[in-house]
Amino acid sequence: MDKKDIKIVPQKRTMKFSGRELEFGERTLIMGILNVTPDSFSDGGDYSSVDRAVEHAKEMLRDGADIIDIGGESSRPGHTRISTEEELRRVIPVIKRLREETNAIMSLDTIRAEVAEEAIKNGIHIINDIWGFQEDKKLADVAAKYQTPVILMHNHVGNEYDCDVVEAIKKFLMESVKIAKSAGVKDDMIILDPGLGGFGKTVEHNFEIMCRLGEIKDLGYPVLIGTSRKSIIAKVLDVPPKDRDIGTAATTALGIVQGMDIVRVHNVLANVHAAKVTDAIIRRN
């Protein structure tokens, strides 16, 4: 393959917040998943105690994670919603410990404004909303109030669309950007996520999206993908979630070729290696 056949246009930028910064365009950033839940599809219950969660976060940091993404409520299909109080009980002690014992950049996977605000007060740096501010628009107000970076993900009820799935995702994400900016979130604090895996998509939808990630990148914002151990891997390999890390690394490489900035993964080390090799080839100029 001739190099001209590989299209990647790094959009170099620096996102500065809370005395921290993220550099986009130089290399792929790795987000390590820290589920402090009893029912997540891959690692539910593995890190539900504060001590185990903190130790796992430290392990991911040693392996090369740039961001630790903490989640207190499962978003797997058929999950049971929990109360705001329960979500706070799960995540705040972990956030406090990581703030005290590490220098980690932490994001919080939540759809609740109240949880987000309390988490920011206790050390969270980024808000990761799987509904892109379209379920609880007060989340946008919280992010603007504290000038917190946001990850806006596409989501959908059901898996039928009235147009091409990628076009639907682009329309949804730009509506989320509009909500964010109207609340006062700065343009340079926005990251997009097409919502690969479940979130209202069939396996065939996911394959289509993976082939057209460049169109999401063309919206003009840093882009995160989260394929780790999900159905897009299971469909091909037919193996249990914890045996899907090599398949996940393949999607990491494919995403990087199309300009992705962050990959959200369970197995940090495997994807650090995949990203380093792909970056070395793709970003060398």
BAVEXPA-998626 format. One record per residue (C-alpha): x, y, z; residue number from 1. Coordinates in pm, 1 decimal, padded with zeros to 6 digits. Layout:
<sites>
{{X Y Z} NUM}
...
</sites>
This chain:
<sites>
{{00000.0 00000.0 00000.0} 1}
{{00134.4 00337.1 -00098.8} 2}
{{00153.7 00588.5 00182.7} 3}
{{-00074.7 00824.5 -00010.2} 4}
{{-00350.8 00563.2 00027.5} 5}
{{-00349.4 00606.7 00405.8} 6}
{{-00536.7 00921.4 00496.0} 7}
{{-00478.3 01071.7 00836.3} 8}
{{-00464.4 01443.4 00901.2} 9}
{{-00363.2 01500.9 01264.5} 10}
{{-00540.7 01804.6 01404.7} 11}
{{-00291.1 01919.7 01663.3} 12}
{{-00440.8 02106.7 01953.7} 13}
{{-00400.9 02143.1 02328.7} 14}
{{-00694.9 02121.9 02568.0} 15}
{{-00614.0 02300.0 02894.9} 16}
{{-00826.3 02261.2 03207.7} 17}
{{-00787.2 02263.9 03587.0} 18}
{{-00412.4 02305.2 03562.2} 19}
{{-00393.5 02001.6 03331.1} 20}
{{-00373.9 01955.6 02957.6} 21}
{{-00431.1 01698.3 02686.2} 22}
{{-00234.1 01708.9 02362.5} 23}
{{-00417.9 01589.5 02054.6} 24}
{{-00259.0 01500.7 01722.1} 25}
{{00086.5 01391.9 01835.6} 26}
{{-00016.1 01043.1 01949.0} 27}
{{-00324.8 00844.6 02042.0} 28}
{{-00440.1 00887.4 02401.2} 29}
{{-00548.6 00586.5 02604.9} 30}
{{-00847.5 00601.4 02839.1} 31}
{{-00862.3 00318.4 03092.5} 32}
{{-01207.0 00196.4 03197.7} 33}
{{-01271.4 00176.6 03572.1} 34}
{{-01617.8 00032.3 03635.1} 35}
{{-01711.1 00050.3 04004.0} 36}
{{-02031.4 -00139.8 03933.3} 37}
{{-02159.8 -00487.7 04015.2} 38}
{{-02323.4 -00540.5 03674.9} 39}
{{-02109.1 -00408.1 03386.9} 40}
{{-02100.5 -00652.0 03094.5} 41}
{{-01726.4 -00725.6 03108.0} 42}
{{-01593.1 -00662.3 03456.4} 43}
{{-01898.9 -00608.7 03673.7} 44}
{{-01807.6 -00662.9 04039.0} 45}
{{-01432.8 -00691.2 03975.2} 46}
{{-01356.0 -00344.5 04113.9} 47}
{{-01662.7 -00259.0 04321.7} 48}
{{-01464.4 -00205.9 04643.6} 49}
{{-01273.6 00120.2 04679.5} 50}
{{-00939.6 -00051.0 04745.9} 51}
{{-00965.6 -00278.3 04442.9} 52}
{{-01081.3 00005.9 04219.9} 53}
{{-00793.7 00231.5 04324.4} 54}
{{-00535.3 -00043.5 04277.5} 55}
{{-00669.0 -00124.2 03931.0} 56}
{{-00656.3 00244.2 03835.8} 57}
{{-00294.6 00258.9 03949.8} 58}
{{-00218.4 -00050.4 03742.7} 59}
{{-00369.6 00111.8 03433.8} 60}
{{-00166.2 00426.8 03496.0} 61}
{{00152.3 00218.6 03521.1} 62}
{{00057.0 00051.4 03193.0} 63}
{{00031.8 00388.4 03020.7} 64}
{{-00325.5 00517.1 03059.9} 65}
{{-00357.7 00891.2 02997.0} 66}
{{-00708.3 00915.7 03145.9} 67}
{{-00900.1 00703.9 03396.1} 68}
{{-01273.2 00689.7 03315.7} 69}
{{-01479.2 00609.0 03625.2} 70}
{{-01830.1 00471.7 03593.0} 71}
{{-02074.0 00404.2 03873.3} 72}
{{-02374.0 00289.2 03669.0} 73}
{{-02370.7 00020.0 03401.7} 74}
{{-02487.1 00117.2 03052.7} 75}
{{-02504.0 -00238.7 02918.2} 76}
{{-02828.7 -00337.8 02742.0} 77}
{{-03099.4 -00420.5 02996.0} 78}
{{-02917.1 -00261.1 03287.7} 79}
{{-03109.0 -00152.6 03596.9} 80}
{{-03102.8 00218.3 03674.5} 81}
{{-02970.5 00317.4 04015.5} 82}
{{-03045.4 00620.7 04230.1} 83}
{{-02837.2 00937.0 04234.3} 84}
{{-02742.1 00858.6 04593.5} 85}
{{-02615.9 00511.5 04500.2} 86}
{{-02412.1 00644.0 04209.1} 87}
{{-02250.5 00902.0 04436.3} 88}
{{-02181.3 00635.2 04699.3} 89}
{{-01996.8 00427.4 04442.5} 90}
{{-01786.7 00691.7 04268.8} 91}
{{-01699.1 00969.7 04514.5} 92}
{{-01476.0 00761.1 04749.9} 93}
{{-01281.5 00630.0 04448.4} 94}
{{-01240.0 00979.4 04304.5} 95}
{{-01115.7 01114.1 04637.2} 96}
{{-00861.0 00835.0 04679.4} 97}
{{-00727.4 00872.2 04326.5} 98}
{{-00700.6 01248.2 04371.7} 99}
{{-00500.9 01197.8 04690.3} 100}
{{-00281.3 00908.2 04576.6} 101}
{{-00220.8 00971.4 04204.8} 102}
{{-00181.6 01249.0 03952.6} 103}
{{-00438.2 01091.0 03719.6} 104}
{{-00657.1 01284.7 03481.1} 105}
{{-01002.0 01148.0 03566.8} 106}
{{-01324.6 01147.0 03369.9} 107}
{{-01664.5 01047.8 03502.1} 108}
{{-01912.0 00845.6 03297.8} 109}
{{-02247.3 00982.7 03414.6} 110}
{{-02576.5 01113.6 03279.2} 111}
{{-02670.6 01307.1 03594.5} 112}
{{-02589.1 01673.8 03652.5} 113}
{{-02600.6 01636.3 04031.0} 114}
{{-02347.5 01352.6 04023.5} 115}
{{-02125.1 01540.7 03780.9} 116}
{{-02112.9 01853.4 03996.1} 117}
{{-02030.4 01664.3 04314.1} 118}
{{-01762.6 01467.5 04129.0} 119}
{{-01602.0 01782.1 03987.7} 120}
{{-01586.6 01929.3 04338.8} 121}
{{-01401.5 01616.6 04450.1} 122}
{{-01146.4 01600.6 04169.2} 123}
{{-01302.0 01489.2 03838.4} 124}
{{-01157.8 01668.8 03534.9} 125}
{{-01380.9 01554.3 03244.3} 126}
{{-01750.5 01469.7 03209.8} 127}
{{-01833.6 01176.6 02981.0} 128}
{{-02206.1 01172.6 02895.0} 129}
{{-02339.4 00874.6 02698.3} 130}
{{-02642.2 01082.6 02597.2} 131}
{{-02449.8 01387.1 02476.5} 132}
{{-02638.0 01634.3 02702.2} 133}
{{-02967.7 01527.6 02543.4} 134}
{{-03102.7 01339.6 02847.2} 135}
{{-03010.6 01584.8 03124.2} 136}
{{-02936.0 01923.6 02971.2} 137}
{{-02836.0 02054.4 03314.4} 138}
{{-02513.2 01859.6 03263.8} 139}
{{-02415.7 02121.3 03006.7} 140}
{{-02471.5 02395.6 03265.4} 141}
{{-02248.5 02212.9 03514.2} 142}
{{-01971.3 02168.9 03256.9} 143}
{{-01991.1 02536.7 03163.1} 144}
{{-01994.0 02649.5 03526.2} 145}
{{-01669.1 02468.3 03603.1} 146}
{{-01516.9 02496.0 03252.2} 147}
{{-01489.4 02118.6 03243.1} 148}
{{-01405.8 01930.1 02921.2} 149}
{{-01688.1 01709.2 02796.3} 150}
{{-01721.4 01390.4 02594.4} 151}
{{-02048.5 01392.3 02402.0} 152}
{{-02158.2 01046.2 02286.9} 153}
{{-02424.7 00944.2 02038.4} 154}
{{-02705.6 00729.0 02174.5} 155}
{{-03036.8 00609.6 02036.5} 156}
{{-03345.1 00418.8 02152.2} 157}
{{-03399.0 00113.7 01933.4} 158}
{{-03183.1 00042.4 01630.6} 159}
{{-03382.9 00184.8 01342.5} 160}
{{-03299.2 00516.5 01177.0} 161}
{{-03480.7 00731.2 00924.8} 162}
{{-03154.5 00796.3 00739.8} 163}
{{-02803.1 00659.7 00699.6} 164}
{{-02667.5 00565.5 01045.5} 165}
{{-02351.1 00774.8 01016.6} 166}
{{-02551.6 01076.8 00901.5} 167}
{{-02783.9 01025.0 01199.5} 168}
{{-02485.6 01015.7 01435.9} 169}
{{-02340.1 01332.7 01288.7} 170}
{{-02673.9 01513.3 01322.7} 171}
{{-02712.2 01399.5 01685.4} 172}
{{-02358.0 01498.4 01779.3} 173}
{{-02387.4 01844.6 01628.6} 174}
{{-02710.3 01894.3 01825.9} 175}
{{-02515.4 01795.6 02137.6} 176}
{{-02244.5 02046.2 02047.2} 177}
{{-02514.1 02313.4 02007.2} 178}
{{-02653.1 02235.0 02354.0} 179}
{{-02305.4 02247.2 02505.0} 180}
{{-02207.0 02574.9 02343.5} 181}
{{-02541.4 02737.3 02421.2} 182}
{{-02480.9 02659.9 02789.2} 183}
{{-02136.5 02818.7 02772.5} 184}
{{-01906.5 02521.0 02715.0} 185}
{{-01611.9 02641.2 02509.3} 186}
{{-01559.8 02490.7 02166.8} 187}
{{-01210.4 02373.6 02258.9} 188}
{{-01346.9 02172.3 02552.9} 189}
{{-01554.7 01932.3 02340.5} 190}
{{-01473.0 01571.8 02245.7} 191}
{{-01708.8 01356.1 02036.2} 192}
{{-01786.1 00983.5 02058.0} 193}
{{-01994.6 00800.0 01791.9} 194}
{{-02116.8 00548.6 02052.1} 195}
{{-01988.3 00221.7 01910.9} 196}
{{-02111.5 -00103.0 02063.0} 197}
{{-02469.9 -00096.2 02180.9} 198}
{{-02639.6 00240.5 02222.1} 199}
{{-02899.1 00184.0 01951.3} 200}
{{-02680.4 00015.6 01691.2} 201}
{{-02673.6 -00326.4 01531.7} 202}
{{-02348.1 -00508.0 01465.0} 203}
{{-02376.3 -00411.5 01098.2} 204}
{{-02421.5 -00048.5 01201.5} 205}
{{-02101.6 -00074.1 01402.6} 206}
{{-01910.4 -00219.2 01108.9} 207}
{{-02033.5 00067.1 00890.7} 208}
{{-01936.1 00328.2 01149.4} 209}
{{-01588.1 00176.5 01191.5} 210}
{{-01533.7 00213.7 00816.5} 211}
{{-01643.9 00578.4 00820.0} 212}
{{-01490.7 00720.8 01136.6} 213}
{{-01320.9 00987.2 00928.2} 214}
{{-01660.9 01147.5 00873.8} 215}
{{-01698.2 01194.0 01250.3} 216}
{{-01347.1 01338.1 01264.4} 217}
{{-01441.8 01581.9 00988.2} 218}
{{-01689.6 01747.4 01226.6} 219}
{{-01384.8 01929.3 01361.8} 220}
{{-01346.1 01795.9 01715.8} 221}
{{-01123.5 01537.9 01885.9} 222}
{{-01292.2 01196.8 01864.5} 223}
{{-01298.6 00908.6 02113.1} 224}
{{-01400.4 00553.4 02028.0} 225}
{{-01501.1 00283.5 02274.3} 226}
{{-01509.2 -00059.9 02112.5} 227}
{{-01345.8 -00248.4 02398.8} 228}
{{-01477.1 -00607.0 02433.7} 229}
{{-01809.5 -00505.9 02275.5} 230}
{{-02046.3 -00680.8 02036.0} 231}
{{-01850.0 -00567.0 01731.3} 232}
{{-01567.4 -00790.0 01857.1} 233}
{{-01793.8 -01070.2 01981.1} 234}
{{-01969.0 -01101.0 01644.5} 235}
{{-01641.2 -01189.1 01474.0} 236}
{{-01461.6 -01389.5 01742.6} 237}
{{-01746.5 -01548.0 01942.2} 238}
{{-01548.3 -01544.0 02266.5} 239}
{{-01627.6 -01419.7 02621.2} 240}
{{-01571.7 -01049.0 02698.9} 241}
{{-01234.4 -01090.2 02870.2} 242}
{{-01098.5 -01279.1 02566.5} 243}
{{-01169.9 -00990.0 02328.5} 244}
{{-00865.5 -00773.2 02395.9} 245}
{{-00672.1 -00870.3 02082.0} 246}
{{-00980.1 -00799.7 01872.9} 247}
{{-01016.9 -00467.1 02052.2} 248}
{{-00657.1 -00378.2 01964.9} 249}
{{-00740.6 -00436.2 01597.6} 250}
{{-01019.5 -00177.6 01616.8} 251}
{{-00782.3 00057.7 01797.5} 252}
{{-00540.9 00040.8 01504.0} 253}
{{-00820.7 00087.8 01250.4} 254}
{{-00947.8 00389.1 01443.2} 255}
{{-00604.2 00549.8 01457.1} 256}
{{-00566.0 00513.7 01080.5} 257}
{{-00884.3 00721.9 01049.0} 258}
{{-00765.0 00992.9 01286.1} 259}
{{-00912.0 00892.8 01622.6} 260}
{{-00764.9 01079.0 01918.8} 261}
{{-00864.6 00866.9 02220.5} 262}
{{-00944.1 00498.3 02263.3} 263}
{{-01141.6 00387.0 02568.4} 264}
{{-01033.6 00036.0 02670.6} 265}
{{-01031.3 -00225.7 02945.8} 266}
{{-00685.4 -00369.4 02872.7} 267}
{{-00462.1 -00063.7 02873.5} 268}
{{-00127.0 -00230.2 02805.6} 269}
{{-00242.1 -00420.7 02495.6} 270}
{{-00387.2 -00105.7 02345.0} 271}
{{-00088.3 00110.2 02441.2} 272}
{{00122.9 -00131.6 02237.3} 273}
{{-00121.6 -00131.1 01945.4} 274}
{{-00140.7 00248.2 01949.3} 275}
{{00234.8 00298.9 01970.3} 276}
{{00301.3 00079.8 01668.7} 277}
{{00019.7 00232.2 01464.2} 278}
{{00119.6 00586.6 01563.2} 279}
{{00481.4 00517.7 01469.5} 280}
{{00370.3 00423.0 01118.5} 281}
{{00089.3 00669.4 01060.6} 282}
{{00201.1 00984.6 01241.1} 283}
{{00569.6 00979.6 01155.8} 284}
{{00549.6 01306.8 00960.8} 285}
</sites>
